Amino acid sequence: MSKPGVDFPGVGCGLVIQRADGRVLLCKRLKAPEAGFWNIVGGKVDLMEPSAKAARREAEEESGLKIGAVDFLCVAEEVIPADGQHWVSLIYITRDFTGEATLTEPDKLSEIGWFDLDDLPQPLSAFSAKAFAALKAQ
């Protein structure tokens, strides 16, 4: 069986988590695609798993937060030749969460934090840039 992102596109998901003060949660990636870049929480959609459920699961795994309702935000497609990957990701947004964000996957992420949309850390992943452009266009 082929691996997603190697010889056919992978299906991913992402979740913009936004606090009442407008700040958004970002994590710094350790692994490809876009290792070293700041990214919204997210990951791979498993076979037979609805993408919204995957976004909630990935967000809870990566942040330690309990995620409530999510709403569709946009689709982001990235072809990343340097990493040999091609992803189509469904991006969601939530303002419905509880708990404190913590770095729960130090083998995948090096940092986690809340940032103002007008002062985002760099470099920012392509997926995140597209998500924030869609958010600002609302």
N, C-alpha and C positions, 0 to 999 in steps of 0.2 A: 504494500500500500504506500502511496506517495504521502509525503509530509506536507501539510498546508504551508503555503508560502514558498515552497521550493519549486514545484513544477505546476502548481495551480494556486489560485488565490485562497488565502485563509479568510475565515469570517471572524471578525472581532467585535468587541463592544467596548464602550467607554461611558463613564458617568461623570458629569460635572456636578460636584457637590458644592452648593453655595449657601453660605451662612446668611442670616438676616441682615448683617452689615455689608453684604455684597461680596465679601472675600470668598475665594474659591480654594479648594484643596488641591495641591499638586504634590507629586512624588518624583524623586530623581531616580531614573532607571539605571540599573547596573548591567542589563543584558540587551541584546539586539531584539527588536529593531530600535534604533535611536538610543543606544547606550550613552549615558551621560547627559541625556536631555530630561527636562522637566515635563511631566505628563499627567493628565487626568488619570484617575484610577480606571482600570479595565483590563481586558485580556481576551482570551479565546472563547468563542461560543462552542460549547460541546455539542456533539451530535444529539439531536432530538431535544435540545434545550432552547426555549424561547430566548431571544436576545435580551429582552428587558430583564428576565430572570437572571441571565448570565451577568448582566451589568450590575445588578444588585449583589449577586454572589461575589463577584470579583471585588467590588467596592468594600464589602464587609471583610473579606479575606485580607485585603491590602491595608485597610485603614483602622480596623477594629470598631468602626461605627456600626450601629444598627440602622439600616436603610428602610424607609417606608416607601411611599408612592414615588414612582419615576415617570417622567413624561419624555416623549421622543423629542429630540432637538435637531439632529441632522444626520446625514451619511457622510463619511469621510473615506476616500479611497487613496491609498498610498502605494506606489511602486518604489521600492527602496533597493536599487541595484547594489549599493555598497554592502547591504546585509543579505542580498539574495532573497528578498521577501516582497510579497505583494499581498496587501490586506484590504478588505472592504469591511469597514466598521460602522455599526449603528451606534450613534451617540445619543445618550439620554441626559436628563438633568433632574436633580432633586434638591429640594429645600427641606425635605421631610426626613430628618435623621436624628438620632440620639447618641450620646456618648462623647468621648474625647478621642480625637484622632491620634493614633500612635503608629509607630513604625513596626508593623507586625511581620513583615517579610524581609528581614535584613539580607537574605541571600539574593533577593531580586531588586530591592530598593535601598538607596543609601540615605535618603532624607525625605521628610514629609513636612508640609507646612501650609499655612493659610496665606493667601496673597491677594492684594488688591488688583482688580482687573486692569487698572491703569499703571501698575508697577509689577509686572510679572517677571519672574526670574528667567534668565537666559542660560543656555539655549532652550527654547521651547519646542516640544515635539510638533511635527506637522499636524498630527491628529488634534492636539490641544489648540493649536492656532486656528484650525477650522472650526472647532467647537466654540471657541470664544468669539470668533467672527459671527457665527450663527446666533450666539447669545446676545451680542451687542446689536444685531439686526432686528431683534424681537421688539 
